[in-house]
């Protein structure tokens, strides 16, 4: 009995006989399938500092340090403080505020 790990392939089919990966049938009574999530490439696009999970480090006002014109919100953002649980609510409020001021920001 052993364990076989296949990385970089999706499961084409899982049934009571095992799994088919990249067209190959692997007979098994037990199949454990996991999926990973890749971080957003926004940090690379922006040339911004990211945390170890690939999220863009932001300031309390949701802007990228040195770029007050760029807001990062949601799962792409990393706010280094305990208040990050409030980030989603703050993101919505800040976005509404800044979007309401869009004309003055681009004037």
KADA-V88798 format. One record per pair of residues at least 4 apart in sequence whose ideal C-beta (glycine too) atoms are under 6 Angstrom apart, sorted by the first residue. I is the first residue (numbers start at 1). J is the second residue. If there is no record, write none. Layout:
<<I | J> <I | J>>
This chain:
<<6 | 21> <9 | 21> <9 | 22> <11 | 19> <11 | 21> <11 | 33> <12 | 20> <13 | 20> <14 | 19> <14 | 31> <18 | 26> <18 | 27> <18 | 28> <19 | 26> <19 | 31> <20 | 25> <39 | 53> <39 | 54> <40 | 76> <41 | 45> <42 | 46> <42 | 56> <42 | 76> <43 | 48> <43 | 50> <43 | 56> <48 | 56> <48 | 64> <49 | 57> <50 | 54> <50 | 56> <51 | 55> <51 | 78> <55 | 76> <55 | 77> <55 | 78> <56 | 72> <56 | 76> <56 | 77> <57 | 78> <58 | 62> <58 | 72> <58 | 77> <58 | 79> <59 | 63> <59 | 65> <62 | 71> <62 | 73> <62 | 91> <62 | 94> <63 | 68> <63 | 71> <64 | 70> <72 | 76> <72 | 77> <73 | 77> <73 | 91> <79 | 84> <79 | 87> <86 | 90> <87 | 91> <90 | 94> <95 | 99> <101 | 105>>
